[in-house]
Amino acid sequence: MKKIITIIGARPQIIKAAAISRVIKNRFSEELIEIVVHTGQHYDTNMSGDFFDELNIPKPNYQFSISNTFQGAQTGEMMKEIEIVVMSEKPDGVLVYGDTNSTLAGALVAAKLNIPLIHVEAGLRSFDKSMPEEINRITTDHCSTLLFSPTLEGVKNLTTEGINHNIGKHKVYHCGDVMYDNSLYFEGIAKDKSDILSRFDLMKGEFNLVTFHRPSNTDDKENLKSIIEALQSIKKQDGKEVVLPLHPRTEKMIIQFFGIEYLNKLKTQWKVIPPVSFLDIILLESSAHKVITDSGGVQKEAYFFNKKSVILREETEWVEIINNNGGILTGANGDKIITAYYDLDDLDCTFEKVFGDGQAAGFICEKILNVI
């Protein structure tokens, strides 16, 4: 029996962890013990708490409350708490996801204690080191023992950086994407259990799903205004409803820059709704006409459900979406957003299965057992 500690701290990581926790429970319960540590990086009921119940995954064995919002201090506080758990539990490996401060903290603790580090979503690069997430992911990859890349492009990036399956301690695998596993698994459940469409009087194919929350889009007044005005223009021209699950950061900055009355007016023009559950977002993504987002997860899930997306970023780690004509990068430029929205109609996209076969979690567990 081998023991792994899984580090999570943000809503996307909880969702990703569901795939591997499910496989451990169903197929590897006699061989793997999973200890779940929630750093509390993004902890509140709406953004993470309910997901443990909704996705039927184990509640955290350890729950921290990290209040510091400064990048370095937050990461340092997480490291201190994680190290205490790791020293107590003595795991065979530490598993981390993606690129958050929780990921970096878990990676550094494992590396300093010489415990094998398992990184799911290794090798992804935006090539923008001004983004803290890029630094977190690069550092984590270089600390890792097992690196599981969802795409062949990710494997190529690792090889370019000198991280190769046949060199040193690193073991690199192309495994597919655990979120594709989840999307296949939860799509049918969402259709049965989510009432999001009827609740907000939405017709399949008659609305555009919009999400944006990145600081580059929300914390810059001109960028925020540009995005909103482009969305208003698109709605005026094509008549599709705008459905905006409003992220707390986005709400805060709209009020700060433009006032509460401005936000209230938007709510009369669009379907501005509270943050939604994972099952709800799955149904919205699969039912939308198009998706307009700055979220890496949402643009990828849109692709899973054969939906084209306008990507409100200058770059993306999911370059396969762009290369396969599934999306267009626009940044916050309003003219580019409007043009891209209509140019998507002319792009020939067959939605090639570049994110695996839906069996990534099982592959990852098998390699953990065989290699660690």
Buried (B, 14 or more C-beta within 10 A) or exposed (E): EBBBBBBBBBBBBBBBBBBBBBBBBEBBEEEBBBBBBBBBBBBEEEBBBBBBEBBEBBEBBBBBEBEEEEEEEBBBBBBEBBBEBBEEBEBBBBBBBBBBBBBBBBBBBBBEBEBBBBBBBBBBBBEBEEBBBBBBBBBBBBBBBBBBBBBEBBBBBBBEEEBBBEEEEBBBBBBBBBBBBBBBBBBEBBBEEBEBBEEBEBEEEEBBBBBBBBEBBBBBEEBBBBBBEBBBBBBEEEEBBBBBBBBBBBBEBBBEBBEEEBBEEBEEBBBBBEBBBBBBBBBBBBBBBBBBBBBBBBBBBBBBBEBBBBBBBEBBBBBBBBEBBBBBBBBBBBEBBBBBBEEBEEEEBEBEEBBBEBBBBBBBBBBBEEEB
